[in-house]
Amino acid sequence: MTASCTPNECCSLIAGPLSESEAMSAASLFKTLGDPTRLRIIASEGCEPMNVSDLAEALELTQPTVSHHVRKLCEAGLVQRHQVGRSVQHIIVPEAFQTLQTVLAIG
């Protein structure tokens, strides 16, 4: 495969130099997303709020497994937890993913 761009255009995924704190923050988010189950949760959730029961059913996983992974996503700031009456809903935090897109210069 022959590249038709300059090295700066296609060989660097990163938008530019990162400070140490920016790199640590992004690495933490990537580490959280490095789990296949968490990626499946993010992909299945989309922009609509979902509860653990719905996610467990959609992914054919147990509720404790989904709860564990959703908690990790919440701790990382990728998902927010909202109490709606007796139900708990989880929703994606778009700004967290925009940060990752900026780091990777995807757009």
C-alpha positions in Angstrom: 0.0 0.0 0.0 1.5 3.3 -1.1 0.8 6.4 1.0 -0.2 9.5 -0.8 0.3 11.9 2.1 3.1 13.4 4.0 4.3 11.7 7.2 2.7 14.4 9.4 -0.7 13.9 7.6 -1.1 10.2 8.0 1.5 8.7 10.3 0.7 10.7 13.5 -2.7 9.9 15.1 -2.2 12.4 17.8 -3.3 16.0 17.1 -0.2 17.4 18.7 2.0 17.3 21.8 0.1 16.4 25.0 1.0 17.6 28.5 1.7 14.9 31.0 -1.8 15.4 32.6 -3.5 15.3 29.3 -1.7 12.1 28.4 -2.5 10.5 31.8 -6.2 11.5 31.5 -6.5 10.1 27.9 -4.6 6.9 28.8 -7.0 6.3 31.7 -10.0 6.6 29.4 -8.4 4.3 26.8 -7.6 1.8 29.5 -11.2 1.8 30.7 -12.4 1.3 27.1 -9.8 -1.5 26.6 -12.2 -4.1 27.9 -14.4 -5.8 25.3 -17.5 -5.9 27.5 -17.3 -2.1 28.1 -16.9 -1.5 24.4 -20.1 -3.6 23.8 -21.9 -1.6 26.5 -20.9 1.8 24.9 -21.8 0.5 21.4 -25.2 -0.8 22.5 -26.1 2.2 24.7 -25.8 4.9 22.0 -27.3 8.2 23.0 -30.4 6.8 24.7 -30.4 6.2 28.5 -30.5 2.5 29.4 -30.7 0.6 32.7 -28.6 -2.4 33.7 -31.5 -4.8 33.1 -31.9 -3.7 29.5 -28.2 -3.8 28.9 -27.8 -7.2 30.4 -30.7 -8.5 28.2 -29.3 -6.9 25.0 -25.8 -8.2 25.6 -26.8 -11.6 27.0 -24.8 -11.0 30.1 -25.7 -11.2 33.8 -26.8 -8.1 35.6 -23.9 -8.2 38.1 -21.4 -8.3 35.2 -23.1 -5.4 33.5 -23.3 -3.4 36.8 -19.5 -3.9 37.3 -18.6 -2.6 33.9 -21.1 0.3 34.0 -19.6 1.3 37.3 -16.1 1.4 35.8 -17.5 3.5 32.9 -19.1 5.9 35.4 -15.9 6.2 37.4 -14.0 7.1 34.3 -16.5 9.8 33.4 -17.6 8.1 30.2 -21.1 7.3 31.4 -23.4 9.2 33.9 -25.8 7.6 36.3 -29.3 9.2 36.7 -31.9 8.2 39.2 -35.4 8.2 37.6 -37.9 7.3 40.2 -36.9 3.8 41.4 -35.0 3.1 38.2 -31.3 4.0 37.5 -30.6 5.1 34.0 -27.1 5.4 32.4 -26.2 7.7 29.6 -23.1 8.3 27.6 -21.1 11.5 28.3 -20.4 12.8 24.8 -17.7 15.3 26.0 -15.5 12.5 27.2 -15.5 10.9 23.8 -14.9 14.3 22.1 -11.7 14.5 24.2 -10.6 11.1 22.9 -11.4 12.1 19.3 -9.3 15.3 19.8 -6.4 13.3 21.1 -6.6 11.0 18.1 -7.3 13.8 15.7 -10.4 11.9 14.4 -13.0 14.2 13.1 
